[in-house]
Amino acid sequence: MTKPSSTDWSRLARQQDHDIDTSDIPELDEAFFQQAQLQVPAKKAVTIRLDADVLAWFKEQGSGYQTRINQLLRQYMQAQQRLR
């Protein structure tokens, strides 16, 4: 994280389950998890030409650079869809 968290993590770690107010959200029961389905968008292998410095910068950030490129493209796509 780039910004320090204002969460009191030690207090949270000491908190018991029965101390947590969940009145504003429904509890997920066994039936929910029996019917739950993980839906991940299908990936498709493509060839894309990127400027060498752009690709190098993403790779310098460590493993997962393709995922980060995909996330940025998705954010751009969603922003453009909201404009329509």
HELIX and SHEET records of a PDB file:
HELIX    1   1 TRP A    9  ARG A   14  1                                   6    
HELIX    2   2 ASP A   17  ASP A   19  5                                   3    
HELIX    3   3 GLU A   30  GLN A   35  1                                   6    
HELIX    4   4 ALA A   52  GLU A   60  1                                   9    
HELIX    5   5 TYR A   65  LEU A   83  1                                  19    
END                                                                             
